[in-house]
Amino acid sequence: MYEKNPLSPHLQIYRWHLSMILSITHRIIGVVNSLAMILICLWTISFLFGEENYEIIKSIVDIGIPVMGHIGFTPQYFKKFKVQGILERDQKKLIDQATKNQEIGVFSIVLECINSKTAKKITETLKIPTIGIGASTHCDGQILVTDDMLGLSGFYPKFVRKFANLNNIIEIAVKKYKKAVTNNKFPNKKNTF
């Protein structure tokens, strides 16, 4: 069955042609972009904010590395998923943490799974942008985990809205692909060189 399928043009190089050059260039650009993204992630560090991190964060900011703070629900500190900042004492603690973030120089702060009223107070208190994930429309910006938003993760807390169900679409596409390959319908003449 597989003997009939031609080898990849990358494996049988007789002469260079445009599609091969574009394919190789595309792969190189992908690697370069991936490395650039890693460098950007290393340059912009997001810290889950706990009092034990104040000194570390301040030191990093002082040497010129941008840091984004993160308060509210943080898996490193809470074992059970729940909304933060409902009780007045918790609200005060979160406002204090956000203010401390700003004081030590973070450029922005993520508010995760925080009560709407508390998120509003934090956003009104700070001069730096607040980015909400499950923290209401009172934040300066919003973020969702891409896999959650696209329906790929399987974990959907109340604040997640699936804007697509790619899990089903991908599953159907993979089944069609498998069937086409198994029935020797792919690749066909249109898909080969």
ChimeraX commands (.cxc) that place a marker at each C-alpha (Angstrom):
marker #1 position 0.00,0.00,0.00 radius 0.5
marker #1 position 2.68,2.53,0.98 radius 0.5
marker #1 position 5.07,1.63,-1.87 radius 0.5
marker #1 position 2.74,3.46,-4.30 radius 0.5
marker #1 position 3.03,6.74,-2.40 radius 0.5
marker #1 position 5.98,8.90,-3.49 radius 0.5
marker #1 position 8.63,10.04,-1.05 radius 0.5
marker #1 position 8.58,13.58,0.27 radius 0.5
marker #1 position 10.41,16.00,-2.05 radius 0.5
marker #1 position 12.72,16.73,0.89 radius 0.5
marker #1 position 13.90,13.10,0.84 radius 0.5
marker #1 position 14.53,12.83,-2.89 radius 0.5
marker #1 position 16.33,16.00,-3.87 radius 0.5
marker #1 position 17.28,16.06,-7.55 radius 0.5
marker #1 position 16.88,19.78,-8.13 radius 0.5
marker #1 position 15.60,22.66,-6.06 radius 0.5
marker #1 position 12.13,23.89,-6.90 radius 0.5
marker #1 position 9.98,26.70,-5.53 radius 0.5
marker #1 position 7.60,24.62,-3.39 radius 0.5
marker #1 position 10.52,22.87,-1.70 radius 0.5
marker #1 position 12.28,26.18,-0.98 radius 0.5
marker #1 position 9.06,27.70,0.40 radius 0.5
marker #1 position 8.44,24.63,2.56 radius 0.5
marker #1 position 11.92,24.71,4.07 radius 0.5
marker #1 position 11.74,28.50,4.55 radius 0.5
marker #1 position 8.37,28.11,6.26 radius 0.5
marker #1 position 9.84,25.61,8.74 radius 0.5
marker #1 position 12.83,27.85,9.47 radius 0.5
marker #1 position 10.55,30.84,10.08 radius 0.5
marker #1 position 8.45,28.69,12.44 radius 0.5
marker #1 position 11.53,27.79,14.49 radius 0.5
marker #1 position 12.70,31.42,14.59 radius 0.5
marker #1 position 9.23,32.60,15.68 radius 0.5
marker #1 position 9.12,29.95,18.41 radius 0.5
marker #1 position 12.49,31.01,19.75 radius 0.5
marker #1 position 11.44,34.67,19.64 radius 0.5
marker #1 position 8.29,33.84,21.61 radius 0.5
marker #1 position 10.35,32.02,24.25 radius 0.5
marker #1 position 12.59,35.07,24.58 radius 0.5
marker #1 position 9.58,37.37,24.93 radius 0.5
marker #1 position 8.14,35.08,27.62 radius 0.5
marker #1 position 11.44,35.09,29.47 radius 0.5
marker #1 position 11.64,38.87,29.17 radius 0.5
marker #1 position 8.11,39.47,30.46 radius 0.5
marker #1 position 7.75,37.41,33.61 radius 0.5
marker #1 position 4.37,36.87,35.20 radius 0.5
marker #1 position 4.49,36.16,38.91 radius 0.5
marker #1 position 1.77,34.58,40.94 radius 0.5
marker #1 position 1.70,37.07,43.72 radius 0.5
marker #1 position 2.39,35.90,47.24 radius 0.5
marker #1 position 4.04,37.84,50.03 radius 0.5
marker #1 position 7.13,35.64,49.80 radius 0.5
marker #1 position 7.66,36.90,46.23 radius 0.5
marker #1 position 7.74,40.66,47.01 radius 0.5
marker #1 position 11.54,40.81,47.29 radius 0.5
marker #1 position 12.10,38.64,44.21 radius 0.5
marker #1 position 9.70,40.68,42.09 radius 0.5
marker #1 position 11.22,43.98,43.26 radius 0.5
marker #1 position 14.72,42.73,42.42 radius 0.5
marker #1 position 13.65,41.67,38.94 radius 0.5
marker #1 position 11.87,44.98,38.27 radius 0.5
marker #1 position 14.91,46.91,39.57 radius 0.5
marker #1 position 17.19,45.34,36.94 radius 0.5
marker #1 position 14.81,46.38,34.18 radius 0.5
marker #1 position 12.84,43.23,33.45 radius 0.5
marker #1 position 9.09,43.88,33.06 radius 0.5
marker #1 position 6.94,41.87,35.46 radius 0.5
marker #1 position 3.19,41.26,35.31 radius 0.5
marker #1 position 1.57,40.55,38.67 radius 0.5
marker #1 position -1.13,37.93,39.23 radius 0.5
marker #1 position -3.55,37.83,42.17 radius 0.5
marker #1 position -6.82,36.13,43.04 radius 0.5
marker #1 position -7.14,32.44,42.27 radius 0.5
marker #1 position -3.64,31.06,41.89 radius 0.5
marker #1 position -3.32,27.27,41.77 radius 0.5
marker #1 position -0.02,27.38,43.66 radius 0.5
marker #1 position -1.78,28.76,46.74 radius 0.5
marker #1 position -5.32,27.35,46.50 radius 0.5
marker #1 position -6.12,23.67,46.13 radius 0.5
marker #1 position -9.82,24.17,45.39 radius 0.5
marker #1 position -11.14,26.34,42.58 radius 0.5
marker #1 position -13.29,29.15,44.02 radius 0.5
marker #1 position -14.09,32.84,43.57 radius 0.5
marker #1 position -11.81,35.17,45.52 radius 0.5
marker #1 position -12.65,38.46,47.24 radius 0.5
marker #1 position -16.23,37.79,48.32 radius 0.5
marker #1 position -15.71,38.45,52.03 radius 0.5
marker #1 position -14.71,41.96,53.09 radius 0.5
marker #1 position -11.45,40.77,54.68 radius 0.5
marker #1 position -10.53,38.89,51.47 radius 0.5
marker #1 position -11.42,41.95,49.42 radius 0.5
marker #1 position -9.12,44.10,51.54 radius 0.5
marker #1 position -6.31,41.56,51.23 radius 0.5
marker #1 position -6.61,41.52,47.42 radius 0.5
marker #1 position -6.65,45.32,47.22 radius 0.5
marker #1 position -3.54,45.40,49.44 radius 0.5
marker #1 position -1.80,42.83,47.21 radius 0.5
marker #1 position -2.71,44.77,44.06 radius 0.5
marker #1 position -1.46,48.02,45.59 radius 0.5
marker #1 position 1.78,46.32,46.65 radius 0.5
marker #1 position 2.19,45.00,43.08 radius 0.5
marker #1 position 1.92,48.54,41.77 radius 0.5
marker #1 position 4.31,49.92,44.41 radius 0.5
marker #1 position 7.07,47.46,43.56 radius 0.5
marker #1 position 6.80,48.31,39.88 radius 0.5
marker #1 position 4.83,45.65,37.98 radius 0.5
marker #1 position 3.58,47.01,34.66 radius 0.5
marker #1 position 0.19,45.29,34.84 radius 0.5
marker #1 position -1.71,42.79,36.95 radius 0.5
marker #1 position -3.90,39.78,36.20 radius 0.5
marker #1 position -7.00,39.45,38.38 radius 0.5
marker #1 position -8.09,35.81,38.25 radius 0.5
marker #1 position -11.50,34.59,39.38 radius 0.5
marker #1 position -12.17,37.65,41.52 radius 0.5
marker #1 position -15.59,38.88,42.63 radius 0.5
marker #1 position -16.92,41.65,40.35 radius 0.5
marker #1 position -17.19,44.24,43.12 radius 0.5
marker #1 position -13.63,43.56,44.27 radius 0.5
marker #1 position -12.27,43.67,40.70 radius 0.5
marker #1 position -13.94,47.05,40.21 radius 0.5
marker #1 position -12.41,48.46,43.41 radius 0.5
marker #1 position -8.94,47.16,42.47 radius 0.5
marker #1 position -9.17,48.62,38.94 radius 0.5
marker #1 position -10.34,51.98,40.30 radius 0.5
marker #1 position -7.55,52.00,42.90 radius 0.5
marker #1 position -4.63,51.21,40.59 radius 0.5
marker #1 position -2.89,53.33,37.96 radius 0.5
marker #1 position -1.55,50.23,36.14 radius 0.5
marker #1 position -3.80,48.15,33.85 radius 0.5
marker #1 position -5.78,45.24,35.27 radius 0.5
marker #1 position -6.35,42.18,33.07 radius 0.5
marker #1 position -9.31,40.03,34.04 radius 0.5
marker #1 position -9.77,36.31,33.72 radius 0.5
marker #1 position -13.06,35.63,35.44 radius 0.5
marker #1 position -12.97,39.04,37.12 radius 0.5
marker #1 position -15.80,40.95,35.34 radius 0.5
marker #1 position -15.91,43.72,32.78 radius 0.5
marker #1 position -14.55,46.20,35.32 radius 0.5
marker #1 position -10.96,45.28,34.41 radius 0.5
marker #1 position -9.00,47.27,31.82 radius 0.5
marker #1 position -8.57,44.20,29.61 radius 0.5
marker #1 position -9.61,40.55,29.35 radius 0.5
marker #1 position -7.81,37.27,28.77 radius 0.5
marker #1 position -8.91,33.67,28.37 radius 0.5
marker #1 position -6.84,30.55,27.91 radius 0.5
marker #1 position -6.97,29.90,24.15 radius 0.5
marker #1 position -7.68,26.18,24.59 radius 0.5
marker #1 position -10.67,27.00,26.81 radius 0.5
marker #1 position -12.04,29.66,24.45 radius 0.5
marker #1 position -11.74,27.32,21.44 radius 0.5
marker #1 position -13.35,24.36,23.23 radius 0.5
marker #1 position -10.21,22.23,23.41 radius 0.5
marker #1 position -9.40,21.92,27.12 radius 0.5
marker #1 position -12.33,20.14,28.74 radius 0.5
marker #1 position -12.09,22.44,31.81 radius 0.5
marker #1 position -14.74,25.14,31.73 radius 0.5
marker #1 position -15.26,27.17,34.90 radius 0.5
marker #1 position -18.16,29.63,34.98 radius 0.5
marker #1 position -16.09,32.52,33.60 radius 0.5
marker #1 position -15.04,30.63,30.46 radius 0.5
marker #1 position -17.08,31.12,27.33 radius 0.5
marker #1 position -16.46,28.70,24.48 radius 0.5
marker #1 position -16.47,30.69,21.26 radius 0.5
marker #1 position -16.01,27.50,19.22 radius 0.5
marker #1 position -16.05,23.75,19.77 radius 0.5
marker #1 position -12.88,22.83,17.91 radius 0.5
marker #1 position -12.61,19.54,19.77 radius 0.5
marker #1 position -15.47,18.13,17.65 radius 0.5
marker #1 position -14.23,19.74,14.44 radius 0.5
marker #1 position -10.71,18.38,14.94 radius 0.5
marker #1 position -12.03,14.91,15.82 radius 0.5
marker #1 position -14.15,14.80,12.63 radius 0.5
marker #1 position -11.23,16.06,10.50 radius 0.5
marker #1 position -8.83,13.46,11.93 radius 0.5
marker #1 position -11.36,10.66,11.28 radius 0.5
marker #1 position -11.82,11.84,7.68 radius 0.5
marker #1 position -8.05,12.00,7.21 radius 0.5
marker #1 position -7.56,8.51,8.67 radius 0.5
marker #1 position -10.31,7.11,6.45 radius 0.5
marker #1 position -8.85,8.74,3.32 radius 0.5
marker #1 position -5.36,7.40,4.08 radius 0.5
marker #1 position -6.63,3.93,5.01 radius 0.5
marker #1 position -8.70,3.72,1.80 radius 0.5
marker #1 position -5.71,4.94,-0.24 radius 0.5
marker #1 position -7.66,8.04,-1.32 radius 0.5
marker #1 position -5.07,10.42,0.13 radius 0.5
marker #1 position -2.73,11.53,-1.13 radius 0.5
marker #1 position -4.11,11.41,-4.66 radius 0.5
marker #1 position -2.75,12.90,-7.91 radius 0.5
marker #1 position -3.78,16.42,-6.86 radius 0.5
marker #1 position -1.71,16.09,-3.65 radius 0.5
marker #1 position 1.49,14.66,-5.12 radius 0.5
marker #1 position 4.35,15.96,-7.23 radius 0.5
marker link #1:1,2 radius 0.2
marker link #1:2,3 radius 0.2
marker link #1:3,4 radius 0.2
marker link #1:4,5 radius 0.2
marker link #1:5,6 radius 0.2
marker link #1:6,7 radius 0.2
marker link #1:7,8 radius 0.2
marker link #1:8,9 radius 0.2
marker link #1:9,10 radius 0.2
marker link #1:10,11 radius 0.2
marker link #1:11,12 radius 0.2
marker link #1:12,13 radius 0.2
marker link #1:13,14 radius 0.2
marker link #1:14,15 radius 0.2
marker link #1:15,16 radius 0.2
marker link #1:16,17 radius 0.2
marker link #1:17,18 radius 0.2
marker link #1:18,19 radius 0.2
marker link #1:19,20 radius 0.2
marker link #1:20,21 radius 0.2
marker link #1:21,22 radius 0.2
marker link #1:22,23 radius 0.2
marker link #1:23,24 radius 0.2
marker link #1:24,25 radius 0.2
marker link #1:25,26 radius 0.2
marker link #1:26,27 radius 0.2
marker link #1:27,28 radius 0.2
marker link #1:28,29 radius 0.2
marker link #1:29,30 radius 0.2
marker link #1:30,31 radius 0.2
marker link #1:31,32 radius 0.2
marker link #1:32,33 radius 0.2
marker link #1:33,34 radius 0.2
marker link #1:34,35 radius 0.2
marker link #1:35,36 radius 0.2
marker link #1:36,37 radius 0.2
marker link #1:37,38 radius 0.2
marker link #1:38,39 radius 0.2
marker link #1:39,40 radius 0.2
marker link #1:40,41 radius 0.2
marker link #1:41,42 radius 0.2
marker link #1:42,43 radius 0.2
marker link #1:43,44 radius 0.2
marker link #1:44,45 radius 0.2
marker link #1:45,46 radius 0.2
marker link #1:46,47 radius 0.2
marker link #1:47,48 radius 0.2
marker link #1:48,49 radius 0.2
marker link #1:49,50 radius 0.2
marker link #1:50,51 radius 0.2
marker link #1:51,52 radius 0.2
marker link #1:52,53 radius 0.2
marker link #1:53,54 radius 0.2
marker link #1:54,55 radius 0.2
marker link #1:55,56 radius 0.2
marker link #1:56,57 radius 0.2
marker link #1:57,58 radius 0.2
marker link #1:58,59 radius 0.2
marker link #1:59,60 radius 0.2
marker link #1:60,61 radius 0.2
marker link #1:61,62 radius 0.2
marker link #1:62,63 radius 0.2
marker link #1:63,64 radius 0.2
marker link #1:64,65 radius 0.2
marker link #1:65,66 radius 0.2
marker link #1:66,67 radius 0.2
marker link #1:67,68 radius 0.2
marker link #1:68,69 radius 0.2
marker link #1:69,70 radius 0.2
marker link #1:70,71 radius 0.2
marker link #1:71,72 radius 0.2
marker link #1:72,73 radius 0.2
marker link #1:73,74 radius 0.2
marker link #1:74,75 radius 0.2
marker link #1:75,76 radius 0.2
marker link #1:76,77 radius 0.2
marker link #1:77,78 radius 0.2
marker link #1:78,79 radius 0.2
marker link #1:79,80 radius 0.2
marker link #1:80,81 radius 0.2
marker link #1:81,82 radius 0.2
marker link #1:82,83 radius 0.2
marker link #1:83,84 radius 0.2
marker link #1:84,85 radius 0.2
marker link #1:85,86 radius 0.2
marker link #1:86,87 radius 0.2
marker link #1:87,88 radius 0.2
marker link #1:88,89 radius 0.2
marker link #1:89,90 radius 0.2
marker link #1:90,91 radius 0.2
marker link #1:91,92 radius 0.2
marker link #1:92,93 radius 0.2
marker link #1:93,94 radius 0.2
marker link #1:94,95 radius 0.2
marker link #1:95,96 radius 0.2
marker link #1:96,97 radius 0.2
marker link #1:97,98 radius 0.2
marker link #1:98,99 radius 0.2
marker link #1:99,100 radius 0.2
marker link #1:100,101 radius 0.2
marker link #1:101,102 radius 0.2
marker link #1:102,103 radius 0.2
marker link #1:103,104 radius 0.2
marker link #1:104,105 radius 0.2
marker link #1:105,106 radius 0.2
marker link #1:106,107 radius 0.2
marker link #1:107,108 radius 0.2
marker link #1:108,109 radius 0.2
marker link #1:109,110 radius 0.2
marker link #1:110,111 radius 0.2
marker link #1:111,112 radius 0.2
marker link #1:112,113 radius 0.2
marker link #1:113,114 radius 0.2
marker link #1:114,115 radius 0.2
marker link #1:115,116 radius 0.2
marker link #1:116,117 radius 0.2
marker link #1:117,118 radius 0.2
marker link #1:118,119 radius 0.2
marker link #1:119,120 radius 0.2
marker link #1:120,121 radius 0.2
marker link #1:121,122 radius 0.2
marker link #1:122,123 radius 0.2
marker link #1:123,124 radius 0.2
marker link #1:124,125 radius 0.2
marker link #1:125,126 radius 0.2
marker link #1:126,127 radius 0.2
marker link #1:127,128 radius 0.2
marker link #1:128,129 radius 0.2
marker link #1:129,130 radius 0.2
marker link #1:130,131 radius 0.2
marker link #1:131,132 radius 0.2
marker link #1:132,133 radius 0.2
marker link #1:133,134 radius 0.2
marker link #1:134,135 radius 0.2
marker link #1:135,136 radius 0.2
marker link #1:136,137 radius 0.2
marker link #1:137,138 radius 0.2
marker link #1:138,139 radius 0.2
marker link #1:139,140 radius 0.2
marker link #1:140,141 radius 0.2
marker link #1:141,142 radius 0.2
marker link #1:142,143 radius 0.2
marker link #1:143,144 radius 0.2
marker link #1:144,145 radius 0.2
marker link #1:145,146 radius 0.2
marker link #1:146,147 radius 0.2
marker link #1:147,148 radius 0.2
marker link #1:148,149 radius 0.2
marker link #1:149,150 radius 0.2
marker link #1:150,151 radius 0.2
marker link #1:151,152 radius 0.2
marker link #1:152,153 radius 0.2
marker link #1:153,154 radius 0.2
marker link #1:154,155 radius 0.2
marker link #1:155,156 radius 0.2
marker link #1:156,157 radius 0.2
marker link #1:157,158 radius 0.2
marker link #1:158,159 radius 0.2
marker link #1:159,160 radius 0.2
marker link #1:160,161 radius 0.2
marker link #1:161,162 radius 0.2
marker link #1:162,163 radius 0.2
marker link #1:163,164 radius 0.2
marker link #1:164,165 radius 0.2
marker link #1:165,166 radius 0.2
marker link #1:166,167 radius 0.2
marker link #1:167,168 radius 0.2
marker link #1:168,169 radius 0.2
marker link #1:169,170 radius 0.2
marker link #1:170,171 radius 0.2
marker link #1:171,172 radius 0.2
marker link #1:172,173 radius 0.2
marker link #1:173,174 radius 0.2
marker link #1:174,175 radius 0.2
marker link #1:175,176 radius 0.2
marker link #1:176,177 radius 0.2
marker link #1:177,178 radius 0.2
marker link #1:178,179 radius 0.2
marker link #1:179,180 radius 0.2
marker link #1:180,181 radius 0.2
marker link #1:181,182 radius 0.2
marker link #1:182,183 radius 0.2
marker link #1:183,184 radius 0.2
marker link #1:184,185 radius 0.2
marker link #1:185,186 radius 0.2
marker link #1:186,187 radius 0.2
marker link #1:187,188 radius 0.2
marker link #1:188,189 radius 0.2
marker link #1:189,190 radius 0.2
marker link #1:190,191 radius 0.2
marker link #1:191,192 radius 0.2
marker link #1:192,193 radius 0.2
view
